[in-house]
Amino acid sequence: MLRTQAFVFSLLLGLELPKAKANCNFTESQRHCVCSLEANNFIQCLPATTYELRGGNLEQFAGSSGMKPNPQITDILEALLVRKLIFTDLIVPEVLVPGSLQFLSYTQVSELEFVNCTFLRATDWSLKGGLDLKVSSLRFHKVTAAPLDDRLNMSRLRRWLETLQNLTVTESQVTSVPCEISKMFTSLHLLDVSGNNFQDQTMKSTFCEGVFLQLQILKLHHNNLTSFETVCKTLGHLKMLTHLDLSQNNFQPRVFSSSCRWPHSLQIFNLSSTGLEQIGSSLPPNIEILDLSANNIFTLDFSLPALKELYLSKNRLQTVPSLDRLPSLQVLSLDQNQISQLPSNHLLRLQSLKAGHNLYNCSCSRDIQDLAAKPSLLPDWPQDYICHSPLNYQGSLVKNAHFSSLQCKALVTRGSIFNLLICLHLVFLFAFSATISGHFLSAILNCWESSGS
């Protein structure tokens, strides 16, 4: 009995016991047992809740793919403590997969992962009947396999795939998922396909009408998406979506109003590192967290009444955007921009403001010091607030600058006159133009407001 238990990990693969040898050791957690195919001390893994098989070529076991669990083995499998199974750095013939899944159906395993594995294509899976797996989370990372668009009939897996809740397929060169396969994931809550080769057009088959109706979290980080509007139209039917990550894609730099409407359920939206310069009213109306960091944004023009957190680090902002149309905002990040002043009058209502590493003019730093006086408002104060000008303060901490009321007033006056001249220039252009866009009019109004005070 103990020998049979000692090779349970091999049983999960459906391998013949005499061939399987493992060298095993526990990680620091003492609940994660890692094994290789080299020695024979598997028995020490029995208390583990996570089993990991690491390194090797399983082609030698392809002949044992027809092995079936007998009643003695199924009793042992049902008694195992293991809840998570990880296969790392392996070459896996797909012919082994059906038998492995049948053995797995007798365990309490709920998480299954394949990391840096290569699947060798099978001509016939020979999977008979459906599977009642308890696996609710399936993860593939840096996996090589045959394309899904010519995958053999997966209908035998439908019963299991319809219950799957979390699916991760990252950095595996996936370009699309056939619509018929996507339709099987009727209960999926989280889908992470980051670091692949999805494009605007190939997205349409993966997210065809009627799929992923229960999806709440979607991560498309670091793919090859370029059209903000096309992605919006493709994902518009996901009515339960609350969290969308489109970061590190290469969108067109200017996104204005669009006929497309994002799901109203969307609350968390990540557009960081996407090359955006301007973004208008094409944002989900009910988002609470918006990440626009690491772009080239120099102006903002949107109204988001529910927005609580706005991240604008590493952009090209020269002034603090107006918060008048962001009444619920509590957290704002403006660090690493080109801002010279922080107006305290409408920033004091925030709970957290991160605005270090800007181009501060320390001739008029009173507002920044007023903000710093509010406990816990500036988490990066004082070390990240450095004077950029005038020369006699350059490189010094803002907190050590002694501002002059006269200099500060002169600076504000010059800035107001300069802004007013810009506004007059815009009005002049408007007077000689036959048509005017809504964004041009908005620019005039924003300009007038900023210069009027």
C-alpha positions as CSV (number, residue, x, y, z in Angstrom):
1,M,0.0,0.0,0.0
2,L,2.8,2.5,0.9
3,R,4.6,1.8,-2.4
4,T,1.4,2.5,-4.3
5,Q,1.0,5.8,-2.3
6,A,4.6,6.7,-3.0
7,F,4.0,6.8,-6.7
8,V,0.6,8.6,-6.6
9,F,2.2,11.5,-8.5
10,S,2.9,9.1,-11.4
11,L,-0.6,7.7,-11.1
12,L,-1.9,11.1,-11.8
13,L,-0.2,11.0,-15.1
14,G,-1.5,7.5,-15.8
15,L,2.1,6.1,-15.9
16,E,3.2,2.5,-15.2
17,L,4.6,2.5,-11.7
18,P,7.8,0.5,-12.2
19,K,9.1,3.1,-14.6
20,A,8.5,6.2,-12.5
21,K,11.2,7.4,-10.2
22,A,11.2,10.6,-8.3
23,N,13.6,12.8,-6.3
24,C,11.4,14.9,-3.9
25,N,11.8,17.7,-1.5
26,F,9.7,20.2,0.3
27,T,9.8,23.9,-0.2
28,E,9.9,26.3,2.7
29,S,6.1,26.2,3.1
30,Q,6.3,22.4,3.9
31,R,3.1,21.9,2.1
32,H,4.6,22.1,-1.4
33,C,6.5,19.0,-2.5
34,V,8.7,19.2,-5.7
35,C,9.7,16.0,-7.5
36,S,11.9,15.1,-10.5
37,L,12.2,11.9,-12.4
38,E,15.5,10.8,-11.0
39,A,15.4,9.0,-7.7
40,N,12.9,7.1,-5.5
41,N,11.8,8.9,-2.3
42,F,8.3,10.0,-3.2
43,I,6.8,8.8,0.0
44,Q,7.8,11.9,1.9
45,C,5.3,13.9,-0.3
46,L,2.3,12.3,1.3
47,P,1.5,15.3,3.7
48,A,1.7,17.9,0.9
49,T,-1.3,19.8,-0.5
50,T,0.7,21.0,-3.6
51,Y,2.6,18.5,-5.8
52,E,5.0,19.6,-8.5
53,L,6.6,17.4,-11.1
54,R,9.6,19.3,-12.5
55,G,11.9,18.5,-15.4
56,G,12.0,15.6,-17.8
57,N,10.7,14.0,-21.0
58,L,7.5,11.9,-20.6
59,E,7.7,10.4,-24.0
60,Q,9.0,7.2,-22.4
61,F,5.7,6.7,-20.7
62,A,3.5,7.2,-23.9
63,G,3.0,3.4,-24.0
64,S,1.2,3.4,-20.7
65,S,-1.5,5.9,-21.8
66,G,-4.2,3.2,-21.6
67,M,-3.7,2.5,-17.9
68,K,-6.9,2.7,-15.9
69,P,-7.3,3.1,-12.1
70,N,-8.5,0.0,-10.2
71,P,-10.6,0.3,-7.1
72,Q,-7.6,0.1,-4.8
73,I,-5.9,3.1,-6.5
74,T,-9.1,5.1,-6.7
75,D,-9.5,4.7,-2.9
76,I,-6.0,6.1,-2.4
77,L,-6.6,9.0,-4.8
78,E,-9.7,10.0,-3.0
79,A,-7.9,10.1,0.3
80,L,-5.0,12.3,-0.9
81,L,-4.5,15.8,0.7
82,V,-3.3,17.3,-2.6
83,R,-5.3,20.3,-3.9
84,K,-2.9,21.8,-6.4
85,L,-0.9,20.0,-9.1
86,I,2.0,21.7,-11.1
87,F,3.9,20.3,-14.1
88,T,7.1,22.3,-14.8
89,D,9.7,22.1,-17.5
90,L,8.3,18.9,-19.1
91,I,7.8,17.4,-22.5
92,V,4.3,15.9,-22.4
93,P,2.9,13.7,-25.2
94,E,-0.8,14.7,-25.5
95,V,-1.7,11.0,-25.6
96,L,-1.1,10.9,-21.9
97,V,-3.6,13.7,-21.2
98,P,-6.8,11.7,-21.3
99,G,-5.5,9.1,-18.8
100,S,-4.1,11.7,-16.5
101,L,-7.4,13.5,-16.4
102,Q,-9.3,10.3,-15.6
103,F,-7.0,9.7,-12.6
104,L,-7.3,13.3,-11.6
105,S,-11.1,13.0,-11.5
106,Y,-10.8,10.8,-8.4
107,T,-8.8,13.4,-6.4
108,Q,-9.8,16.7,-4.7
109,V,-7.4,18.7,-6.9
110,S,-8.9,22.1,-7.6
111,E,-5.9,23.9,-9.3
112,L,-3.9,22.5,-12.2
113,E,-0.9,24.3,-13.7
114,F,1.5,23.7,-16.6
115,V,4.7,25.9,-16.6
116,N,7.2,26.0,-19.5
117,C,5.9,22.7,-20.9
118,T,5.9,21.4,-24.5
119,F,2.9,19.3,-25.6
120,L,3.5,16.8,-28.4
121,R,0.5,16.6,-30.6
122,A,-1.6,13.4,-30.5
123,T,-3.5,11.9,-33.4
124,D,-6.2,10.5,-31.1
125,W,-7.0,11.4,-27.5
126,S,-9.2,8.3,-27.0
127,L,-11.1,10.0,-24.3
128,K,-14.3,8.0,-23.6
129,G,-17.2,9.7,-21.9
130,G,-17.3,13.0,-20.0
131,L,-15.1,14.0,-17.1
132,D,-16.3,15.1,-13.6
133,L,-13.2,17.0,-12.6
134,K,-13.1,19.2,-9.5
135,V,-10.5,21.5,-11.1
136,S,-11.8,25.0,-11.1
137,S,-8.5,26.8,-11.9
138,L,-6.4,26.0,-15.0
139,R,-3.1,27.8,-15.8
140,F,-0.7,27.5,-18.7
141,H,2.4,29.7,-18.7
142,K,5.1,29.6,-21.5
143,V,3.6,26.5,-23.0
144,T,4.2,25.3,-26.5
145,A,1.4,23.3,-28.2
146,A,-0.4,22.8,-31.5
147,P,-2.7,25.7,-32.5
148,L,-6.2,25.6,-31.1
149,D,-7.9,26.5,-34.4
150,D,-7.2,23.0,-35.7
151,R,-7.5,21.2,-32.3
152,L,-9.3,17.8,-32.3
153,N,-12.8,17.6,-31.1
154,M,-12.9,18.7,-27.4
155,S,-16.6,18.0,-26.8
156,R,-15.5,15.2,-24.3
157,L,-14.1,18.0,-22.1
158,R,-17.3,20.1,-22.3
159,R,-18.7,18.9,-19.0
160,W,-15.6,20.0,-17.2
161,L,-14.9,23.2,-19.1
162,E,-18.4,24.4,-18.4
163,T,-17.6,24.4,-14.7
164,L,-14.1,26.0,-14.9
165,Q,-13.9,29.4,-13.2
166,N,-10.4,30.6,-13.7
167,L,-8.3,30.2,-16.9
168,T,-4.8,31.6,-17.4
169,V,-2.9,31.2,-20.7
170,T,0.1,33.6,-20.6
171,E,3.2,34.0,-22.8
172,S,2.3,31.0,-24.9
173,Q,2.1,32.7,-28.4
174,V,-1.7,32.2,-28.6
175,T,-3.2,34.3,-31.5
176,S,-6.9,33.3,-31.0
177,V,-9.3,30.8,-29.6
178,P,-12.0,29.3,-31.9
179,C,-15.5,30.5,-31.1
180,E,-16.8,27.0,-30.6
181,I,-14.2,26.4,-27.8
182,S,-14.8,29.7,-26.2
183,K,-18.5,28.8,-25.9
184,M,-17.6,25.9,-23.6
185,F,-16.5,28.2,-20.8
186,T,-19.9,29.1,-19.6
187,S,-18.9,29.7,-15.9
188,L,-15.6,31.4,-16.4
189,H,-15.0,34.4,-14.0
190,L,-11.4,35.1,-14.8
191,L,-9.5,34.9,-18.1
192,D,-5.9,36.0,-18.3
193,V,-4.3,35.8,-21.8
194,S,-1.5,38.3,-21.2
195,G,1.7,38.2,-23.2
196,N,0.3,36.5,-26.3
197,N,-0.2,37.6,-29.9
198,F,-3.9,38.6,-29.9
199,Q,-4.7,41.2,-32.6
200,D,-7.8,43.4,-33.2
201,Q,-9.2,41.0,-35.8
202,T,-8.3,37.7,-34.2
203,M,-10.0,38.9,-31.0
204,K,-13.4,38.6,-32.7
205,S,-13.4,34.8,-32.9
206,T,-12.3,34.4,-29.3
207,F,-14.9,36.9,-28.0
208,C,-17.7,36.0,-30.4
209,E,-21.3,36.9,-29.5
210,G,-22.7,34.9,-26.6
211,V,-19.4,33.7,-25.0
212,F,-18.0,34.4,-21.5
213,L,-21.3,35.7,-20.2
214,Q,-20.1,35.3,-16.6
215,L,-16.7,36.8,-17.1
216,Q,-15.7,39.4,-14.4
217,I,-11.9,39.8,-14.9
218,L,-10.2,39.9,-18.3
219,K,-6.5,40.5,-18.7
220,L,-5.2,41.3,-22.2
221,H,-1.9,42.8,-21.0
222,H,1.0,42.9,-23.5
223,N,-0.7,41.7,-26.7
224,N,-0.7,43.3,-30.2
225,L,-3.9,45.4,-29.9
226,T,-3.9,48.7,-31.8
227,S,-7.6,49.9,-32.1
228,F,-9.2,51.1,-28.9
229,E,-12.6,51.3,-30.6
230,T,-12.4,47.8,-32.1
231,V,-11.5,46.3,-28.8
232,C,-14.4,48.1,-27.2
233,K,-16.9,46.8,-29.8
234,T,-15.5,43.2,-29.4
235,L,-15.9,43.2,-25.7
236,G,-19.1,45.2,-25.4
237,H,-21.3,42.1,-24.8
238,L,-19.5,41.1,-21.6
239,K,-22.2,42.5,-19.3
240,M,-20.7,41.1,-16.1
241,L,-17.1,42.4,-16.7
242,T,-15.8,44.5,-13.8
243,H,-12.0,44.5,-14.3
244,L,-10.2,45.0,-17.7
245,D,-6.5,45.1,-18.2
246,L,-5.3,46.4,-21.6
247,S,-1.9,47.7,-20.5
248,Q,1.2,47.4,-22.7
249,N,-0.7,47.3,-26.0
250,N,0.1,49.9,-28.7
251,F,-3.1,51.9,-29.2
252,Q,-3.4,54.9,-31.6
253,P,-2.2,57.9,-29.6
254,R,-5.5,59.9,-29.6
255,V,-8.8,58.5,-28.5
256,F,-11.8,60.8,-28.7
257,S,-15.5,60.1,-28.5
258,S,-16.8,56.9,-30.0
259,S,-20.1,55.3,-30.8
260,C,-18.9,52.2,-28.9
261,R,-20.0,51.7,-25.3
262,W,-18.1,49.7,-22.8
263,P,-20.0,47.4,-20.4
264,H,-21.6,49.6,-17.7
265,S,-20.4,47.0,-15.1
266,L,-16.7,47.9,-15.6
267,Q,-15.1,49.3,-12.5
268,I,-11.3,48.8,-12.9
269,F,-9.7,49.8,-16.2
270,N,-5.9,49.6,-16.9
271,L,-4.6,51.5,-19.9
272,S,-1.1,52.0,-18.7
273,S,1.8,51.9,-21.2
274,T,-0.4,52.0,-24.3
275,G,1.0,55.0,-26.1
276,L,-2.0,57.3,-25.5
277,E,-1.5,61.1,-25.8
278,Q,-5.2,62.2,-25.4
279,I,-8.3,60.4,-24.3
280,G,-11.8,61.9,-24.5
281,S,-15.2,60.6,-23.5
282,S,-14.6,57.0,-24.7
283,L,-14.2,55.6,-21.2
284,P,-16.6,53.3,-19.3
285,P,-19.0,55.6,-17.4
286,N,-18.9,53.8,-14.0
287,I,-15.3,53.0,-13.5
288,E,-13.8,53.5,-10.0
289,I,-10.2,52.9,-10.7
290,L,-8.4,54.1,-13.9
291,D,-4.7,53.6,-14.6
292,L,-3.3,55.8,-17.4
293,S,0.3,55.8,-16.2
294,A,3.4,55.5,-18.4
295,N,1.7,57.2,-21.5
296,N,2.3,60.5,-23.3
297,I,-0.8,62.3,-22.0
298,F,-0.6,66.1,-21.8
299,T,-4.2,66.9,-21.3
300,L,-7.3,65.3,-19.9
301,D,-11.0,65.9,-20.8
302,F,-13.5,63.5,-19.3
303,S,-16.2,63.3,-16.6
304,L,-16.3,60.3,-14.4
305,P,-18.5,60.8,-11.4
306,A,-17.8,57.4,-9.8
307,L,-14.0,57.5,-10.2
308,K,-12.1,57.0,-6.9
309,E,-8.5,56.3,-8.0
310,L,-6.7,57.9,-11.0
311,Y,-3.1,57.0,-11.9
312,L,-1.3,59.4,-14.2
313,S,2.4,58.8,-13.3
314,K,5.0,59.1,-16.0
315,N,3.1,61.3,-18.5
316,R,3.6,64.7,-20.0
317,L,1.2,66.8,-17.8
318,Q,2.4,70.3,-17.2
319,T,-0.5,71.3,-15.0
320,V,-2.7,69.5,-12.5
321,P,-5.9,68.4,-14.3
322,S,-9.2,69.9,-12.9
323,L,-11.0,67.7,-10.5
324,D,-14.4,69.4,-10.9
325,R,-15.8,66.6,-12.9
326,L,-14.3,63.9,-10.7
327,P,-16.3,64.5,-7.5
328,S,-15.6,61.1,-6.0
329,L,-11.8,61.1,-6.5
330,Q,-9.8,60.0,-3.4
331,V,-6.4,58.8,-4.8
332,L,-4.4,60.6,-7.4
333,S,-0.9,59.8,-8.8
334,L,0.9,62.6,-10.7
335,D,4.5,61.7,-10.1
336,Q,7.1,61.9,-12.9
337,N,5.3,64.5,-15.0
338,Q,6.3,68.1,-15.9
339,I,4.2,69.9,-13.3
340,S,5.7,73.0,-11.7
341,Q,2.9,73.9,-9.2
342,L,0.4,72.0,-7.0
343,P,-2.7,74.1,-6.4
344,S,-3.8,73.2,-2.9
345,N,-7.4,74.5,-3.1
346,H,-8.8,71.4,-4.9
347,L,-6.2,68.8,-3.9
348,L,-6.7,69.0,-0.1
349,R,-9.9,67.0,-0.4
350,L,-8.0,63.9,-1.6
351,Q,-7.0,61.1,0.7
352,S,-3.7,60.3,-1.1
353,L,-1.7,62.3,-3.6
354,K,1.5,61.1,-5.1
355,A,3.3,63.9,-7.0
356,G,7.0,63.6,-6.6
357,H,9.7,63.9,-9.3
358,N,8.1,66.8,-11.1
359,L,9.6,70.1,-12.3
360,Y,8.8,72.2,-9.3
361,N,9.3,76.0,-9.2
362,C,10.3,76.7,-5.7
363,S,9.8,80.5,-6.0
364,C,6.2,79.6,-5.2
365,S,6.1,76.4,-3.2
366,R,3.6,77.5,-0.6
367,D,0.7,75.3,-1.9
368,I,2.9,72.2,-1.9
369,Q,3.9,72.9,1.7
370,D,0.2,73.4,2.6
371,L,-0.6,70.0,1.1
372,A,2.3,68.4,3.0
373,A,0.8,69.7,6.3
374,K,-2.2,67.5,5.9
375,P,-1.3,64.1,7.6
376,S,-0.7,61.2,5.2
377,L,-1.8,63.1,2.1
378,L,1.6,63.0,0.4
379,P,3.1,59.5,0.9
380,D,6.3,60.3,-1.0
381,W,6.9,63.6,0.9
382,P,9.5,65.1,1.3
383,Q,12.2,62.9,-0.4
384,D,10.6,62.9,-3.9
385,Y,9.8,66.6,-4.1
386,I,12.9,68.4,-5.6
387,C,13.2,72.0,-6.8
388,H,13.8,72.3,-10.5
389,S,13.9,76.1,-10.5
390,P,15.1,78.8,-9.8
391,L,18.8,78.0,-10.1
392,N,19.6,78.9,-6.5
393,Y,17.2,76.2,-5.3
394,Q,17.7,73.6,-8.0
395,G,18.3,70.1,-6.6
396,S,17.1,71.1,-3.1
397,L,14.1,69.6,-1.3
398,V,10.9,71.6,-1.7
399,K,10.4,71.6,2.0
400,N,13.6,73.6,2.5
401,A,12.6,76.3,0.0
402,H,11.7,79.8,1.4
403,F,9.1,81.1,-1.0
404,S,8.6,84.8,-1.6
405,S,5.0,86.1,-1.7
406,L,5.9,88.8,-4.2
407,Q,7.7,86.3,-6.5
408,C,4.7,83.9,-6.2
409,K,2.2,86.5,-7.1
410,A,4.3,87.6,-10.1
411,L,4.6,84.0,-11.3
412,V,0.9,83.4,-11.1
413,T,0.2,86.7,-12.9
414,R,2.6,85.9,-15.7
415,G,1.0,82.4,-16.0
416,S,-2.5,83.9,-16.1
417,I,-1.6,86.4,-18.8
418,F,0.1,83.6,-20.9
419,N,-3.0,81.3,-20.6
420,L,-5.2,84.2,-21.5
421,L,-3.2,84.8,-24.7
422,I,-3.6,81.2,-25.6
423,C,-7.3,81.4,-25.1
424,L,-7.6,84.5,-27.3
425,H,-5.7,82.7,-30.0
426,L,-8.2,79.8,-29.8
427,V,-11.1,82.2,-30.0
428,F,-9.5,83.9,-33.0
429,L,-9.2,80.5,-34.7
430,F,-12.9,79.8,-33.9
431,A,-14.0,83.2,-35.3
432,F,-12.5,82.3,-38.7
433,S,-13.6,78.7,-38.8
434,A,-16.8,77.5,-40.4
435,T,-17.1,74.5,-38.1
436,I,-16.0,73.6,-34.6
437,S,-15.7,70.3,-32.9
438,G,-16.9,69.5,-29.4
439,H,-13.3,68.9,-28.3
440,F,-12.1,72.2,-29.7
441,L,-14.9,74.1,-27.8
442,S,-14.1,72.1,-24.6
443,A,-10.4,73.1,-25.0
444,I,-11.5,76.8,-25.2
445,L,-13.7,76.5,-22.1
446,N,-11.0,74.7,-20.0
447,C,-8.4,77.2,-21.1
448,W,-10.7,80.1,-20.1
449,E,-11.4,78.6,-16.7
450,S,-7.7,78.0,-16.0
451,S,-6.7,81.6,-16.9
452,G,-9.7,83.3,-15.4
453,S,-8.6,82.5,-11.9
